[in-house]
Amino acid sequence: MGDERSDDPARWLPAKSLASIDAAKTALERGLGDALSSVVIVGAALNPTRGDRAQAPELLAIVKGAYLPRLGALAEALSAPMRAGVRVRLLTTEELSRAADVFALEFSEWKARHRVLLGSDPFAETEVTREHLRHSIELELRGLSRRIRNRVLAGLAAGPSRDDPSQAIRDGVDRLLVAAHHLMVLTGDGVLSDDAALLAALEKRCGIDTKALGAALVSIRAAKSPIAPLDALSTLLSVTDALAQWVDRYEVKP
C-alpha cells in the first residue's frame, strides 16, 4: 500500500494481507472505472489489538452512476483477492448521503475507524445524530441476541455445514464490542479501543457484570481451545440482553 507512516493503522498487517488488499483495490479500479468514487479499508484489520486482524480484511467501495452493468466484470476482477480472503462491500453515493440515519451504528463505526485507499474521504461530511445512534445501538443489540442464538441452534442441530456455532459466538462478540464502543462514545465515557478497558467501562457505566465475558473473550481471541458454544452463548447473551435493556432506558441529552 506504499504508506510507511508511523500513524498508518494498516502498518500492523502482514505483507500477504497488504498485497491482497492492493490487488482488490486495483480490481475495483479496473472493474468499475469511473463508477468508482473511493475505496476505504474498515473493520478489525485496523485494530492492532486484534490477533485475527489479518483475517478477511474488509474494503468498502463507494460507487456512483451506472455501476450495476459492471458488476459481472467486477466479480471476475475481484475473484483472486476475494478468494484470498478480502471482503468487499459496495456502498452507493446516494446511500452515503441519505442512509446515515437508518444505519447510524454502521456509519458511526465506518467514520470512526477507516483508512482511505483511493479517492477522497467518503465520511468527512457524515453526521449521525445522538438519538439515531442510540436507537441503532439498541436495534443492533436486540437483533444480535436473536441472530446468535438461532445460529448456534442451527449449527448444533444441523452441523457446521449449516452454521459454525463457534464462529457465530465470535461474530456475536465482535458486534457486541462495536455496539459497546459507540455506546461509550454516546455516553461521554470516551474512546476505548482496548477490549478489557471497554468491558470495564461498560460495567461501571451500566452496572452489568462483564467479568465472565471478559474471560471468555481472552480465550476466544487466543483461540487456544475450542469454544463451548452453549456456555459462551449464555455468557454473551447475559451481557447483550442486559445492555439492550439499559440502552432502551437511556435518555439522550442534546
N, C-alpha and C positions, 0 to 999 in steps of 0.2 A: 504493500500500500504506500510505500515510499515516504512515510512520515515518522521520523525518529524522535519527535519532540518528547521531552520528559513528561509533559502533561497529556500525552496521547493515550486515551484509555484502552486503545487496541494493542498497546505495546506488550500486554501480558499474553496475547495469543501466540501460539506456536506458529512457526513458518508455514506448516502444512495448511493450517486454517486460514492464514492470511492469503495464501496462494489460491485457495478455493473461493474466498471472498472476492479477490481480484478477478477471478475467472467469471464469477457470477455478475459482477459489475460490468465487465466487458460484454457478456452475453446480453445483458439488459440494454446496453447501448446499441448493440448490433441488431437485436430483435425488435426494439421499439423505435429506434431512430428519433425523429423529432417529437414523437409522442411521449418521450421520457422527459420529465421535468427535473427530478433529483432522485438520489439514492442515499439512504442513511442506514447505518447499522444500529440495531436496537437490542434490548434484552440482556440476557445473562452474559453474553460474550463481553460486555463492557464492565463486568463486575470482577475485580481481581480476587475477591474473597471466595469466589465460586470455583471449586475444584473441577467442576464439569463445564466451565465457561467455553471450552473449545468444542463442545458437542453441539451440533446443529446451530451454528451462528445464524442469526435472523437478519435479513435485509428487507427494508421497506422501500418500495419503488413508487414514486409519485408519478402518475400518468395523466395525460391530458389529451383532449381531442379524440381522434378516431384510433384508439388503441386496440379495440376489440378485434378488428380484422387481422391484427398482427399476433394474436395470441398463439396460434399454431406455430409460427416461426419462432416466437419467443420460447415456447416449450422445448422446441428442438435445440435452440441455442443454450438453454439452461440445463439440458439433460446431464451433462458431466458434473457440473458443480453441485447440482441438487442431489445427484446420486452419491456424491461425496459427503452429503450431509447438510449443505447450506439450505436454509429455508428462505423462500421469497414470498412476500405478500405485496399485492398491488393496492394502492390507495389512490382514488381519483382526486383531482384538484377540487372538484365540487364537494366531495366528501370532506376534504381537508378544511374547506371554508364553512361548511354548513353542519357538520355532524359532531362537533366537539361537545355539544350539549347532550347528545344521545349517548355517546361513548366517552363520557367525561373521564373515567378512570383510565381507560386505554390511552386517550390523548394525553392525559397528565403524565403517564408513565413514559410515553414516547418523548414528550417535551423535556422531561427531567433527565432522561438517560438515552442519549443518542449521539452519533457522530456522523457528520456529513461526509460522504464519499464522493458525491458528484452533484454539481449544481449548488443552489443556494439552500439555506436552512429552511425547510418547509414549516417548521414550528415556531419561527421567530415571531409571528403575529398571532399565534394560537392563544386564546384566553379561555379558561374554564372557570365558571362561577363556583363559589364555595358550596352553594346549595346543590348544584348539579353534581359536584364531586361527592358530596355526602350521599346523595341518592344513588349514585353509581357504585359507590363502595358497598352500600347495603345490598344493592341488587347483585353485585358480584359475590358477596358472602353467602347470601341465601341460595343463589344458583349453584355455588360451589358445593355446598352440602349435598344438594340433590345429585349433582353430576358425579361426585366422587363416590358416594355410597352406591349408586347404581352401577358405576364402572367396576367397583370392587365386587359387587354381587355377580355381575355378568362374567367377570374373569374367574371367580371361584366356581361358578356353576358350569360354565362352558369351556373353560380352559383359556390359556394365554393367547390362543389364536383369535379369540373374541375380544379380549382385552387383558392387559397385564396388570394385575392388582397392585404390584409394587410400583409400576410406572404411574398408575393412577394416583397413588399416595404421593409420589414425588411431584407430580404435576399439581396436586392439590396444595401441597405445602408451598410450592413456588408462588401460586396465585394468592394464597393467604398472606404471604410475606409482602407481595406487591400491594395488596389492599391495606395491610398494616402500615407500610411505609407512607402511603399517601394519607392515611388517617392521621398519622403523627404530624405530618405537614399541615393538615387541615386544623388540627387542634393546637398548633403552635409549639409542639414539642421538638420540632426541628427535623433535619435530615439525618437519618441513622442508617448507614449502609451496612454496618456490621450486624449480622443476624442476631447474635446474643444480646447486643445492646438494644436492638429493636424490640425483641421479645421482653426484655426487662422494662423498657419504657412503656410497652403495651400493658404489662401487668400493673405498673404503677398508675398509669392514666385510667385504665378501665376496670381495675380490680379483678382481673381474670388471671387465674393460675396458669402460667405458661411454662412452668418448670419441666413438666413431662414432655411437652412438645419440644422444648429446647434440647432435652436429652435425646429424643428421637431424631431431631434434626442433625445432631452430631453424627449419629450412626448412618443416617441417610446420605449425608454429604461425603462421609468417609467411604461408604459402600463396601465395608469390610465384612459385613454379614447380611444375609437376606432379610428383607423386611417381613415381619409377621403382619399380614395385611389387616386382620381384624383388630388386633391391638393398636396398630398405627392409625387405623380409621377412627377408633374410639378416641384416641388422643387428639387427632386432628379436628374431629367434629366437636369435641368438648370446648375447644377454643373458638372455632369458626361460628358455631351456633350462639355462643355467649357473646361474641363480638358483634354479630349481626343484631342481636337484641340491644346491645349498648348503642350502636350506631343509629338504630331506629329511634332511640330516645334522645339522641344528641341534637341540641338546638344550635344551629349555625348562626353565629353573630356576624353582622355586616362588617 
